[in-house]
Amino acid sequence: MKMNFAAYTIIVICLFATACKTKSKIGSSAKAMPEQPFVPVSIISLYDKPLDTIKRHITGQKWQLWYSVGGITGNDRHSFTDMYYTLTKDGKLITEKGGETSIKPYKWEMTRDIYTGDSTYVITGVVQWKVDGIYDDTLRLADNYMDGYGYALTRVK
């Protein structure tokens, strides 16, 4: 019995030592890996993601607004042909409409989602948009208040 216990102990110690050495090699090689470039995705829900994930998918890019739907009836629809938004990484909302450009500050705030009651991040300042996600390459935003509108935007290439 003592022989089996001793053999078992030696095997456990060897496995533990090997695992510790392997872990340190993995950790050191992971630090040396270059940062991967961001590749836009065509389908991702964002309302339940951390703020850095939301920002990575929508900021620093120009988006064209195509339509909004909502209002008191829920069916009020507005179409847009020449409206663009850019959320800069330094907190500026650039709006382009008909050749005119305006720049306003915006912030990210954690608030209660009026639709689900859960906590979510919204863009505040000029607007109060909840970022729903990107579905079939369409960015979906929604006003985070009653009788608000939902918005459909696509990335400008």
C-alpha positions in Angstrom: 0.0 0.0 0.0 2.8 2.4 0.9 4.4 1.9 -2.5 1.2 2.8 -4.3 0.6 5.9 -2.2 4.2 7.1 -2.9 3.9 6.5 -6.6 0.6 8.3 -6.7 2.2 11.3 -4.8 5.1 11.5 -7.2 2.8 11.4 -10.2 0.6 14.2 -8.7 3.7 16.4 -8.0 5.1 15.9 -11.5 1.7 16.8 -13.1 1.4 19.8 -10.9 5.0 21.0 -11.8 4.3 20.5 -15.5 1.0 22.4 -15.3 2.7 25.3 -13.6 5.4 25.4 -16.3 2.9 25.2 -19.1 0.8 28.0 -17.6 3.7 30.4 -17.3 4.6 29.7 -21.0 1.1 30.4 -22.1 0.9 33.6 -20.1 4.2 34.9 -21.5 3.3 34.2 -25.1 -0.2 35.8 -24.7 1.4 39.1 -23.7 3.6 39.0 -26.8 0.7 38.6 -29.2 -0.2 41.7 -31.3 -3.6 43.3 -30.9 -6.1 41.9 -33.4 -7.7 44.4 -35.8 -11.4 45.0 -35.3 -13.6 43.3 -38.0 -17.2 44.5 -38.2 -19.8 41.8 -37.7 -23.2 41.6 -39.4 -25.1 40.2 -36.5 -24.6 40.9 -32.8 -26.9 42.0 -29.9 -25.3 44.8 -28.0 -27.9 45.9 -25.4 -26.6 43.3 -22.9 -22.9 43.7 -23.6 -20.2 45.5 -21.6 -19.6 49.1 -22.7 -16.2 48.5 -24.3 -17.8 45.9 -26.6 -20.6 48.3 -27.6 -18.1 51.1 -28.3 -15.9 48.8 -30.3 -18.8 48.0 -32.7 -20.3 51.5 -33.3 -17.9 54.3 -32.4 -15.4 55.8 -34.9 -17.6 54.7 -37.8 -20.0 56.7 -40.0 -23.6 55.4 -40.0 -26.4 56.4 -42.5 -29.9 56.7 -41.0 -32.5 55.2 -43.2 -35.7 55.3 -41.2 -37.3 55.6 -37.8 -40.5 53.9 -36.6 -42.5 54.5 -33.4 -44.2 57.4 -31.7 -47.5 57.4 -30.0 -49.1 55.0 -32.4 -46.1 52.8 -32.7 -46.4 52.9 -36.5 -45.3 56.5 -37.3 -42.5 56.1 -39.9 -40.0 58.6 -41.2 -37.6 57.9 -44.0 -34.3 59.7 -44.4 -32.1 59.9 -47.5 -29.2 62.2 -46.6 -28.7 61.8 -42.8 -25.4 60.5 -41.2 -24.2 60.0 -37.7 -20.7 59.4 -36.4 -20.0 58.8 -32.7 -16.3 59.7 -32.2 -14.2 57.9 -29.6 -13.6 61.2 -27.8 -17.4 61.9 -27.1 -18.6 63.9 -30.1 -21.8 63.1 -32.1 -21.3 64.4 -35.6 -24.5 64.8 -37.5 -24.5 65.4 -41.3 -27.7 66.3 -43.1 -28.1 67.9 -46.5 -24.5 69.1 -46.6 -24.7 70.7 -43.1 -22.6 69.3 -40.2 -23.2 69.8 -36.5 -21.1 68.5 -33.6 -22.5 67.9 -30.1 -21.1 66.2 -27.1 -22.4 62.8 -25.9 -21.8 60.5 -23.0 -22.5 56.9 -22.1 -24.7 56.3 -19.1 -25.9 53.2 -17.4 -29.7 53.4 -16.9 -32.8 51.3 -16.6 -34.1 50.0 -20.0 -37.7 51.1 -20.1 -38.6 48.0 -22.2 -37.1 45.3 -20.0 -36.3 46.9 -16.6 -32.7 45.7 -16.8 -29.7 48.0 -16.7 -28.3 49.0 -20.0 -26.0 51.6 -21.5 -27.5 54.5 -23.4 -26.0 57.3 -25.4 -27.0 60.6 -23.8 -26.6 64.3 -24.7 -28.6 65.3 -27.7 -30.4 62.0 -27.8 -31.0 59.1 -25.4 -30.4 56.0 -27.5 -30.3 52.5 -26.4 -28.0 50.4 -28.6 -30.0 47.3 -29.4 -27.5 45.6 -31.8 -26.4 45.0 -35.4 -28.7 42.7 -37.3 -28.1 41.9 -41.0 -25.6 44.8 -41.1 -28.3 47.3 -39.7 -27.5 49.1 -36.5 -30.7 49.2 -34.4 -31.0 52.1 -31.9 -34.1 53.0 -29.8 -35.2 56.0 -27.8 -35.2 54.9 -24.2 -38.5 56.6 -23.3 -42.2 55.9 -23.8 -43.5 56.8 -27.3 -40.0 56.8 -28.6 -38.7 55.7 -32.0 -36.6 52.9 -33.2 -33.9 53.7 -35.8 -32.3 51.7 -38.6 -28.8 52.8 -39.7 -26.1 51.1 -41.9 -22.4 51.5 -41.9 -21.0 53.8 -44.6 -18.3 52.0 -46.5 
